[in-house]
Amino acid sequence: MTARVDANLFVSGLHETVDETALLRHFGALDSSIQVRRARILRSNPSMRSRGSAIVEFASVEDAEKALKTVNYTQILGKEIQLGWYHLGGIKDRVTGNVFVKNLPGDYSSRQLFDLFSRFGKISSCRVVYDAKGECKGYGYVQFENKEVADTALKTMNGEEVNGSKIEVVFFKVQETRSNAYNNLFVKFIPKRFTDEDLKNLFAPYGEITSAAVMKEKPDSAENRGFGFVCFKNTEDAKLAEEKLKNTQIEGQILYVAKALALKEHKKRKREERYQQFKDCNLYVKNFEDTVKDEDLKKAFEPFGNVISAKVMMELCCDPVTGKKESRSKRFGFVCYSNTEEAKRAIAGAESQEILGKKLVVAVAERKEDRVARFMQGFYQAHMNLPLAKFLVIVYPNG
């Protein structure tokens, strides 16, 4: 278990434009009696962009407790902030007392969830997950300071009725522990004539099925879209069906069967596939004016080859005074060509001439983790005259 820093609070949910001064001003405006020593916005390196969180140090534990009661779940620039006790090692590392609450009413708030569970013991963090409209998505998280308190809360609150909804309370599982347990399968290249019943009958020999559905353009369509989902009652049956039916031939088509991915996982996989496909054809372009649009960027780079896509990166900015949001160019973007030779011509062209009226920086686009690793490798070898691996052993003798 990580150690708590007594008079420090961890603040999350901050708008990216909120700085230390604005945060301190917010605390003072809500309760002038709270004495705050200092605040530090946590930022990413090397961009120094806010991570949306901060650590606030108070003059005493009493001041920190007062802030928890008065400032927690208030809003700064339209975003609800959450306060919790700061622990060395970070709250996210402490999952033993973390419970997941679902089937919450649509109008439920983080403050209500906190009030509902605070009677069981000290809470490190508590939040309801909201949608784009600011409405509760039906679930939230409560992090207690120890597992014993979480146990009591779970046994007491699981199945209780809250504002007409019967809630479910379970211990939160980190993604790694959930990744091998699945019972929902994604099935592709099924015959277009297949109905839900046909799909269910195909998988029925391998275990009890709770649902099977083929995807259609419209509910009354005669044909499906060539894919569907089959959900088994337990993981073992799902894995057996996947093993037995994947790559089998049905009506001239090779069946694809795999674990059904959540939307976030699916998008991550598609990004990786796209990166591998275009990693030497996708260019990073920066230093152009903030008036340049997608079509301007594409037109400027078309003389070097066939541009598949051109995108100027934008950010949503918020006026600290009015709170009005507006979209603004980050003055960099990406241009993707159909092949590597065209990308090389564009890089060479940018070195020898002005594009969009300026001397632009053009290079092959890299993923963030690759770029940071390359930068660190060069830095340590240049300044320490040591191989990176050897340096890491020196810095992290126990790692």
N, C-alpha and C positions, 0 to 999 in steps of 0.2 A: 504494500500500500504506500502511496506517495504521501509526503509530509505536507501539512497545510501551513501556509504562511499566514500567521494570525490576522494581521490587519490589512491584508491585500485581497482585492476582489478581481475576478476575471470578468471582463465585459465582452459580450459577443453580439452579433447582429448589427454592428455599426455601418452606417453608410460610408462608402469609400472616400467621400470628401471630408468627413469629420476628422479634425486634428485634435491635438492635446488641449488647445485653448478652448475649442468649442465644447469638448467633453467636460472640462472643468467648469465652464460657464453653465452647462446644463445641470450639473450637480448642485451648484450654488443657487440657481434659480428655483429649484424645487425645495431645497431646505438649506437656508444660509447658515444653520448651526452646525452642519456637517463639515468637519475639518479634513481637507484633503491635502496630503503632502505633495504628491506628484502623480502624473498619469503618463503612460507610455503606450502609444499606438504601435501594435505589432505590424511590421512591414516585411514585404518579400524582397530578397536580394536577387539580382542587383537593381531591379526596377524601382524599389522603394515604394511600391504601391501598398496601400493599406490592405491588410488581410481581413478587415472587418471586425477586428477584436483589439482589446487593450488590457493592460494591467494597471489598476489604480491602487495606490498606497494611501492609507488613511493614518491619521494621527493616533488612533486607538481602535481597539476591537469594537468598542461601543459605537464609534462613528461608522465603522464598516457595517455593523448590524443595522444601524439606522438607515444607511443607504440602501441596504437590501429591502427594507420595508417601504421606503418612499420612492426610490428611483427605479427599482426593478419593474420591467414591462412597460415603462414609459417610452415615448417615441421621440426620436431625433431625425429631422428631415424626412418624416413619413415612415421611418423604419422602427419597429419595436426592438428594444435592446433587452438582453437578458444578463443578469448579474449572478455570480456564484462565487463561492470561496475559491481562491487561487491555490492550486496545489503544485508543488515542484514535480516536474515530469508531465504536467498537463492533465486536465480533466479527462480528455479523450482516452487516456491510458487506463483510466479506472472504470472498468466495465462490470466489476463483480456486483455492484449495487445498482445497476442500471436496469430499469424496467420499461417495457414498451406497452403503451396503453392505446387500444383501438376501439372503434365504434363510438367515438365521442360525437356529441351533437355538432351540427354545422356552424352554430353560432358560439361555440366554446372558445375561450381565450386561454393564453398561457397563465395569466393571473389566476383564473378560476381553477386550472389544473394544479397550480402551486398550492392554492388554498385547500383544495380537496385532499392532497397528500401530505401537507406539512404537519398534520397532527400526529403522524407516525414517527417523525424524527427529523434531523437536520438534512436539508436538501442542498446538494452542491450545484445542481442546475436543473432547470425544468422548462420545457417549451412545447407548444403546440405547433404543428407544421401547417402553414397557411398556403393557399393557392394564390394565383396572380391577382385575384379580386380581394384578397385579404380575409377570406373565409377559411375556417378550419377544414382541413382535408380528412378529418375523422380520426386522426391519430396524433400521438405525441410521446415524449420521453421524459422520464423522471429519474434523475441520478441522485441516489442517497449516499450518505457518507460511509455507510457500511452495509454489508450484505444482510445482517440480522434484521435491520430495520426494513430493508427491501422485502425480505421474506414475510414479515408481518403485514406489510402493505399489500403484497400480492395475495396472500391468503384471505385478507379481509375484503379487499376491493374487487377481486375477480368475480364477475357475474353480477355486481351491484348495478342498480339502475341510476343513471344520471340524466336528469332532465328528459326523461322518457326513453333514453337509450340504454340498453344493457351493455356495459363496457366489458372488455376483455383485457386482463393484465397478465403479461408474461415477462420472463426475464429476457432482456435484449441479448441477441447473439451477434457477435462480430461477423463480418462478411466471410472471413476465412472458415468459420465453423459451419456456415450455411452452404458453402459452395459445393460440397459433396453430397448434400441432401436435397434431392429434387424428385418430384413426381410428375412434373408437367413436361410433355415432349412436343417438339415442333416437328411436323412432318411435311415434307415438300416433294413435289413431282408426283402427286397422287393423280389418278385418272380424273378428268374433268366431270365425268358423270357421277362420281362418288357423292353420296349423301352423308349426313352425320352418322346414320345407322351403319352404312357400309364401312366407314372408318372405324367405328367402334367394334364391329365384327372382326375386322382385320387384326385388331390388337387384343381382343378379348381372351384368346388362349393363354396370355401371359400374366393375367392377374385381374383383380377387381378394378373396374374403371368407374370413376366418379363423373366424368364428362368427356365428350368427344364432339368436336365441331369442325366443319369445313368452312373456309372463308369464301363469301360470295360478294359480288359487287352490290347486289340488292338481295333482300331476303327472299323474293319470289323468283330469282334467277334460276334457270334450269341447270346451269353449269357452275362449278366452283372455280376459284382462282388458282387452283393447283396446289394449295397448301392448307394445313389445318393444325389443330392441337388436340392432344389426347392426354387426359389427366388421370393418373392411377391413384389408388388409395395410399400406396406406400412406395418408398424409394426403390426397394429391391425389385419389385415387379416392373417398374419403369425402366430400370437399368437392364433387366433381362430382355424386355421388349426392344429396347434400343439395340442391344447386341444381336438379337436374332433377326430383326427386320431391316436394319440399315444395309444399304447396297443390294437389297433384293430387287428382283425385276417384277414389275406388275404392269401388264398390258403394254409392254415395250418400253417402259420407263424405269430407270434406276431410282429406287426410293431413297430419300435423304431423311434420316431420323437422328435427332440430337436433342439435348437439353434445351428447353425453351428459355430464352434469355429475357431478363427484365429489360425494359426500354433503355435504361442507362447502360447496361452491359452490351446490348445490341449496338447502340450508337458508338460505344468505345471500340468494338470489334470492327465496325464499318470504317471508322476513322483509321484504324491500323491497316486495314486492307487497302484503303485509298492511299495512305502514306507509302506503303510498299510499292503500289502500282506507279505512283508519280514522284517518288522521292528524288529522282535526278532531273525531273522536268519542272518541278515547282520552284519558283523563284521568290525570294524575299526582297521587297523594294521599299526603300525609305528615303526621306528627305524631300518629298514633294510638298506643294502648298496644301493647306487645309481645304481649299476650294475644289480640289480634284475629286471627281466622282468615279464610280466603277467603269462607266463607259469611256471616260477620258483615259483612264489607265489602260484599258484594253486597246483602244485606238493607237495609243502611243507605242505599244509594244508589238502591234501586228506586223510592222515591216520586217521583223526578225523571224516570223514563222506563224504557224497556226495556233492562236491563243484559245485554249479550251475554256478558261475562266480567268476573270480578273476581279479582285475584291479589295476595296479600301476598308480597313478596319476602323470601326466607329466605337465610340463610348458614350454612355448616357451620363451627362453631367447635371448636377443639381446646384442651383444658385443658393449659397449658404443663407442669404437673407430672405428671398422670396420662396425658396423651395421649388421653383419651377424647373422642370426637367427638359433638357434639350440634347439632341444628338450632335456629336462633334467628332471630326476626323482625328485619328491618332497620328496622321501623317506617315503611315506606312501601310503596306498591303502585300498581296500575293498575286503573282501571275503564273499560270500553269500552261505549259506548252504540250503539244501532242508527242514530242520525242526529245531526247537528250540533246541532239545536235542543234535544234532550234533554241533551246535554253542556253547553250554555250554561246551561240551567236548574239543573243540578247545581252549576256554578261560582257562579252567583248565590245559590243556596241555601246554599252553604258560607260565603259572605261574610256572610249575614244570620242564621245560626243555628248552633248546635252540632250536630255529627254524631258519633255514638259517644261522646257525653259530653265532647267537646273541640272547640275551634276548630281546624279542620283547614286545611291549605294544599292547595288544589285548583287545578290549572291544566292547560291542554292539554299532553299529553306531547310531548316533543321528543327527537329523536335526540341522542346525546351530541355528535357533531361540530357539529350545528346550535346546540346550547346553548352550547358553548364558543366558537364563532365569534361568536354574539350577545353573549356576555359580554365577549369581547376587544374587539369593536367599540365597545361602550358605554364600556368602561374607557379605551381610548386616546383616544376623542373627548372624554370628560369630563375626563381628567387631563392630556392633552397638547394638547388643542384642535387636533388634527390629523386629517385624514382617515386612515383605516386604511391605505389604499394608499400614501399619502405617508410614513406612519410606517415601513412595511415597507421602503421604498426606503432610508430613512435607516439602519435597523438592519441591513439586508442589502444593502449597496451592490453586491455581486457576485452577488446572487441573481436 
